Amino acid sequence: MFRPGPTVRLSAHLRRALATHVASPTPSPTRHSWSKQDIQKIYDSPLLDLVFRAASIHREHHDPSKIQLCTLMNIKTGGCSEDCSYCSQSSRYSTPTKASRLVDIEPVLEAARKAKENGSTRFCMGAAWRDLSGRKRGFERILTMVREIRGMGMEVCTTLGMLSPEQARQLKEAGLTAYNHNLDTSREYYPEVSHRGSSVITTRSYDERLDTISAVRDAGISVCSGGILGLGETDKDRVGLIWEVANMPEHPESFPVNALVPIKGTPLENNEPVPYQTILRTISTARIVLPRTIIRLAAGRQTLDETQQAMCFMAGANAVFTGEQMLTTPCSPWDEDKAMMGRWGLEGMGSFEQADVARKEGARLAVQAGVRSPTAPTDASKEDERNVV
Ligand code: SF4
């Protein structure tokens, strides 16, 4: 890195520019009392100014050279009773996705080992169903998967539909690091009639989603909750989604930004792709409003070229899914992602490198060891709430 000697005088402008490239000793505070107007103002700012500001905040809170590599596995595919209008796994739509039973433990462990060998530090398992009711044996199998994969030193995430507080507690005890439950879009757009006369989802309410997120958070599991762009929503809805998570008592540790991949047979099969600038704007706004959160460039990443992805990483996206397959859409393979990251000076993040995830894991290990953790979770709502707009 270039270090000016004592005789080199930098202009104020250059000093400001260089200051965005190093972690600040006093990062901007995390705020939990956002108004929609505040967030809209950020979202509407000129795009390159927005990216610059997001990149600066990213560098205060994260190592900008690190990208979390996650691998996703569908452990129970298709046949789902829910009617999510974007999903090929719903039994209500005629799609190429075929229903299957919950997979056995060993193939999942094999896939996790392979993911680890290839540099992934988080392994996520998804099951296509509404919830775990009536699935006692299946849940026990999943708890074993979680225990075994956590034992490999990986972060473990699941997405299993709605959870009760007791189920969340059992998952935590088994070693679950994170639970994914997306809000999808704003509260206002969620029930609204969209293309072809169907809602985004009718079988699960927004509040039921928030209840599952609360159960996960209360169990001490990291929350992964974000949305999908391209459902037919407006800028106001994208702001509404960010507002919803920004005002939670703790910001989610992970915020996935998915771009709809329209699937034939689903009600949204003919949706227009969301413009790249909208994806970049959403990522940048989320980075500013949720400064400590991992922003996950999720489904639809394959539609972006390398330079577009790099711009997203610049603006604060710091996690990707990599491997063989997303839940139902294609994924970039490890070797391609590693080569891309090398070209842009990026490298994989270690397990439990994110401070908030590490804190929750520390608390879990301390409880298991029978000691009170000095790093027990803090009440994020008590953090500094100075206006950072
Ligand atoms: S998104 Fe999940 S809950 Fe909705 S239909 Fe697909 S598998 Fe079922």
Boltz pocket constraint, residues with backbone or C-beta under 6 A from the ligand:
constraints:
  - pocket:
      binder: B
      contacts: [[A, 80], [A, 81], [A, 82], [A, 83], [A, 84], [A, 87], [A, 88], [A, 89], [A, 90], [A, 127], [A, 128], [A, 129], [A, 130], [A, 161]]
      max_distance: 6.0
